[in-house]
């Protein structure tokens, strides 16, 4: 009886040890996945931000130069009409681009989407094993 109790205890301890090792491996994998998601999101954001600043600077500088050029061309005849028209054009273009940016921000993938889907799979698998 003592021998069967020792084997049962060793079997239980072995099972608990295996379960602990499996849980640690699962947590480790999920943390690596979350870390990767964070790095990808950060790199995407920094890249987008840098491109947005460069684009914004170039467009503003070009718009100012174009405005000056057009106003100088029409200085003697219709300078106020040209300045008003260009102002309206810049406001409309800015509003349209702003709307596009907001739409793209709403369509961006959720943070940790891959990690969350893996955690849902793990949860479903644990429920099925019960």
N, C-alpha and C positions, 0 to 999 in steps of 0.2 A: 504494500500500500504506500509506503514511503517512496519507493522507486517511481510509482505512477504519479505521485504528487510532485516529485522533483521534475519529472518529464513534463507534466502539465504546467508547472511554474516556468520551466525553461522555455516551453512552447509559447506561453503567454508573454514572457519577457522578450522573446525573439520577435513575436508578432508586434508588440509595442515598439520595439526598436526599429523594425522595418517600417511601421506606420510613421514613426517620427522622422526617419530618414526620407521617406516619400513626401511628407508634408514640408520638410525643410527644402527639398528639391523643388517642389511646386512653388513655394513662396519665393525661392531664389529666382526661378525662371520668370515668374510674374514681375518681380522687382526689376529684373533686367529688361523686360519688355516695356515696363513703364518708363524706365530710364531712357530707353531708345526712343519711345514716343516723345518724351520731353525734349531730347536732343533734336529730333527731326522738326518738331514744332518750333523750337527756338531758332534753328537755322533757317527755316522757311520764313519766319517772322522777320529776322534780321535782313535776309535777302530782299524781301518785299519792301521793308522800310527803306533800305538803301536805294533801291530802284525808284521808289516813290519820291524820295527827296531829290534825286538826280533829275527825274522827269519833271517834277514840279519846278525846280530851279530853271531848267532849260526852257520849259514852256512859258514861264513868267518872263524870263529875259527876252525870249523871242517875241512874246506878245507886246512887251513894252517897245521894243525896237520897231516892230511892225506898226504899232500905233503912231509912233513918232514919224515914221516914214509916210504913212497915209495922211496924217495931219499936215505935214510939210508940203505934200503934193497938192492938197486942197486948201492951203492956207489963204489964198486970195479969194476963193469963191465960197465954199461951203464948209468951213472948218468946224462950226458947231454941229452941223448935221453929221459929219464924219465922226466927230468925237462921241456924240450920242449913240450913233449906230454901233461903233466899236465897243463902247461900254456895254450896250445891250447884248451884243454878241458874246462878250467875255462872261457876262452874268449867266447867259443861257448855257454856254459850254461848261462853265464851272458847276452849274446845277446838275447837268446831265452826267458829268463825270462823277460828281458826288453821289448821285443815285446809283451809278454802276458800282462804285466802291462799296456802298452800303449793301447792295445785293450780293456782291461777291463775298463780303464778310459773313453774311447770313448763310451762304452756301458752303462755307469752309467746313471740312470734316471736323467732327467733335474730337476734343482732346482725349487721349487714352482709349480711342474706339477699339483698337485691336486688343488692348489689355482687358477692357470690359467684356468683349466677346469671348475671350479665353476664360475669364473668370466665370462667365455664365455657363460655358461648356463644362468647366470643372464642377460647378455646383450641380448641374444636371447629372453629370456622371456619378457624383457622390450620392445624389438622391436615388439613382438607379441601382447602386450597389447596396443600398439598405435593405 
